[in-house]
Amino acid sequence: MGFSSRFHDAKKESGVKVNLHDLRGTFATRCMIAGLTDQEIADILGWNTKDVAFIRLKYVDQARVVVAMAERISRGTK
């Protein structure tokens, strides 16, 4: 049984209505909040930077990104 089959079974059992593409978008969003660049996210996910920019514009709360970046700066990390 492969990952997709297991994911489908778990999704059906839990009643959660998501798909694998949703998880990739969520991961990209969390990477953005963590401060990764669009290029870094594109490299990880096998996307191009235009795809990442689209996710950023459509889904990411920029205020959360700014707060996360400010926290990283205050800790002295990039």
C-alpha positions in Angstrom: 0.0 0.0 0.0 1.5 3.3 -1.1 1.4 6.7 0.5 -1.5 8.0 -1.6 -3.6 5.0 -0.6 -2.8 5.4 3.0 -3.5 9.1 2.8 -6.8 8.4 1.1 -7.8 5.9 3.8 -6.8 8.2 6.7 -8.7 11.1 5.1 -11.8 9.0 4.6 -11.7 7.7 8.2 -11.1 11.1 9.7 -13.7 12.9 7.5 -11.1 15.6 6.7 -11.6 17.0 3.3 -8.1 17.8 2.0 -5.9 16.5 -0.8 -2.2 16.1 -1.2 -2.1 19.4 -3.1 -3.6 21.2 -0.1 -0.8 19.8 2.1 1.9 21.1 -0.3 0.2 24.5 -0.2 0.2 24.4 3.6 3.8 23.3 3.7 4.7 26.2 1.3 2.8 28.6 3.5 4.7 27.4 6.7 8.0 27.8 4.9 7.1 31.4 4.0 6.2 32.1 7.6 9.5 30.5 8.6 11.3 33.0 6.3 12.4 30.8 3.4 12.7 32.6 0.1 10.5 31.8 -2.9 13.5 30.2 -4.6 14.2 27.9 -1.6 10.6 26.9 -1.4 10.4 26.3 -5.2 13.6 24.1 -5.0 12.2 22.0 -2.1 8.8 21.4 -3.7 9.9 21.2 -7.3 7.9 24.2 -8.3 8.9 27.4 -10.1 9.0 30.7 -8.3 5.8 31.9 -10.1 3.9 29.0 -8.4 5.3 30.0 -5.0 4.5 33.7 -5.6 0.9 32.7 -6.5 0.5 30.8 -3.2 2.0 33.7 -1.3 -0.5 36.2 -2.9 -3.5 33.9 -2.5 -3.1 32.3 0.8 -0.4 33.8 3.1 -1.3 36.3 5.7 1.5 38.8 5.2 1.2 40.1 8.7 2.1 36.6 10.0 5.1 36.6 7.8 6.3 40.0 9.0 5.8 39.0 12.7 7.8 35.7 12.1 10.6 37.6 10.4 10.7 40.2 13.1 11.0 37.4 15.7 13.8 35.8 13.7 15.7 39.1 13.5 15.3 39.7 17.2 16.9 36.3 17.8 19.7 37.2 15.5 19.0 34.6 12.8 18.3 35.1 9.1 
